[in-house]
Amino acid sequence: MSRLRLLNLSLLILFPIAWAAPLMKAGLLPLFSLSEISVLSGIAALWEKDKFLALVVVFFAIMAPIGKVLAMEGLLSGRLSERVKPWLYHLGRLAMADVFLIAIYITVAKGIGVGRLEVGWGLYLFTLCVLVSLGLSIFTKKKT
């Protein structure tokens, strides 16, 4: 098995860890403890308020990245044809959208200055997973 395939398949383990890991810790006042927010806890909270938006987040944060990893595995293993590459490009863009949105939320929350917000290690892991996936698709595109 090639290194590219191993790296790609490792994302099937790392993505779920990143979804459960704390993306950020938020609190209203500096004196009170901070609540950890993960992708999964965010989706659960969103499901109670707006099911449609929760489904959109599930698609961008969970389905698109996993779909891309599985499609990349099919391409790298020779099970899928080269015609899949344009779809991988689009899946990669969809998977990157959620990292961008999280960054905007953190910037806005810090800019407003209401409460306290700290970035959690899960945000770095999640960003790393998305960037590795993006890098794999770029490297695979150049290689073939």
Contacts in CASP RR format, 6 or more apart in sequence:
PFRMAT RR
TARGET T0000
AUTHOR 0000-0000-0000
METHOD contacts of the structure
MODEL  1
MSRLRLLNLSLLILFPIAWAAPLMKAGLLPLFSLSEISVLSGIAALWEKD
KFLALVVVFFAIMAPIGKVLAMEGLLSGRLSERVKPWLYHLGRLAMADVF
LIAIYITVAKGIGVGRLEVGWGLYLFTLCVLVSLGLSIFTKKKT
2 76 0 8 1.000
4 76 0 8 1.000
4 136 0 8 1.000
4 139 0 8 1.000
4 140 0 8 1.000
5 73 0 8 1.000
5 76 0 8 1.000
5 77 0 8 1.000
7 132 0 8 1.000
7 136 0 8 1.000
8 69 0 8 1.000
8 72 0 8 1.000
8 73 0 8 1.000
8 76 0 8 1.000
8 133 0 8 1.000
8 136 0 8 1.000
9 69 0 8 1.000
9 73 0 8 1.000
11 65 0 8 1.000
11 69 0 8 1.000
11 129 0 8 1.000
11 132 0 8 1.000
11 133 0 8 1.000
12 66 0 8 1.000
12 69 0 8 1.000
14 125 0 8 1.000
14 128 0 8 1.000
14 129 0 8 1.000
15 62 0 8 1.000
15 65 0 8 1.000
15 66 0 8 1.000
15 69 0 8 1.000
15 126 0 8 1.000
15 129 0 8 1.000
17 125 0 8 1.000
18 39 0 8 1.000
18 122 0 8 1.000
18 125 0 8 1.000
18 126 0 8 1.000
18 128 0 8 1.000
18 129 0 8 1.000
19 38 0 8 1.000
19 39 0 8 1.000
19 40 0 8 1.000
19 61 0 8 1.000
19 62 0 8 1.000
19 126 0 8 1.000
20 38 0 8 1.000
20 39 0 8 1.000
20 40 0 8 1.000
21 38 0 8 1.000
21 120 0 8 1.000
21 121 0 8 1.000
21 122 0 8 1.000
21 125 0 8 1.000
21 126 0 8 1.000
22 36 0 8 1.000
22 37 0 8 1.000
22 38 0 8 1.000
22 120 0 8 1.000
22 121 0 8 1.000
22 122 0 8 1.000
23 37 0 8 1.000
23 38 0 8 1.000
23 39 0 8 1.000
23 102 0 8 1.000
23 119 0 8 1.000
23 120 0 8 1.000
23 122 0 8 1.000
23 123 0 8 1.000
23 126 0 8 1.000
24 36 0 8 1.000
24 37 0 8 1.000
24 102 0 8 1.000
24 106 0 8 1.000
24 117 0 8 1.000
24 118 0 8 1.000
24 119 0 8 1.000
24 120 0 8 1.000
24 123 0 8 1.000
25 34 0 8 1.000
25 35 0 8 1.000
25 36 0 8 1.000
25 37 0 8 1.000
25 117 0 8 1.000
25 118 0 8 1.000
25 120 0 8 1.000
26 34 0 8 1.000
26 35 0 8 1.000
26 37 0 8 1.000
26 109 0 8 1.000
26 115 0 8 1.000
26 116 0 8 1.000
26 117 0 8 1.000
26 118 0 8 1.000
27 33 0 8 1.000
27 34 0 8 1.000
27 35 0 8 1.000
27 115 0 8 1.000
27 116 0 8 1.000
27 117 0 8 1.000
28 114 0 8 1.000
28 115 0 8 1.000
28 116 0 8 1.000
29 115 0 8 1.000
29 116 0 8 1.000
30 115 0 8 1.000
30 116 0 8 1.000
34 116 0 8 1.000
34 118 0 8 1.000
36 120 0 8 1.000
38 122 0 8 1.000
39 57 0 8 1.000
39 61 0 8 1.000
39 62 0 8 1.000
39 98 0 8 1.000
39 126 0 8 1.000
42 57 0 8 1.000
43 54 0 8 1.000
43 57 0 8 1.000
43 58 0 8 1.000
43 61 0 8 1.000
46 53 0 8 1.000
46 54 0 8 1.000
46 57 0 8 1.000
47 54 0 8 1.000
57 98 0 8 1.000
59 94 0 8 1.000
60 94 0 8 1.000
60 95 0 8 1.000
60 97 0 8 1.000
60 98 0 8 1.000
61 98 0 8 1.000
64 91 0 8 1.000
64 92 0 8 1.000
64 94 0 8 1.000
64 95 0 8 1.000
65 92 0 8 1.000
65 95 0 8 1.000
65 129 0 8 1.000
65 130 0 8 1.000
65 133 0 8 1.000
67 91 0 8 1.000
68 88 0 8 1.000
68 91 0 8 1.000
68 92 0 8 1.000
68 95 0 8 1.000
68 133 0 8 1.000
68 137 0 8 1.000
69 133 0 8 1.000
71 80 0 8 1.000
71 84 0 8 1.000
71 87 0 8 1.000
71 88 0 8 1.000
71 91 0 8 1.000
72 88 0 8 1.000
72 133 0 8 1.000
72 136 0 8 1.000
72 137 0 8 1.000
72 140 0 8 1.000
73 79 0 8 1.000
74 80 0 8 1.000
74 84 0 8 1.000
75 82 0 8 1.000
75 84 0 8 1.000
75 85 0 8 1.000
75 88 0 8 1.000
75 140 0 8 1.000
76 140 0 8 1.000
82 144 0 8 1.000
85 140 0 8 1.000
85 141 0 8 1.000
88 137 0 8 1.000
89 137 0 8 1.000
92 133 0 8 1.000
92 134 0 8 1.000
92 137 0 8 1.000
95 130 0 8 1.000
95 133 0 8 1.000
95 134 0 8 1.000
96 130 0 8 1.000
96 134 0 8 1.000
98 130 0 8 1.000
99 126 0 8 1.000
99 127 0 8 1.000
99 130 0 8 1.000
102 123 0 8 1.000
102 126 0 8 1.000
106 117 0 8 1.000
106 119 0 8 1.000
106 123 0 8 1.000
109 117 0 8 1.000
110 117 0 8 1.000
END
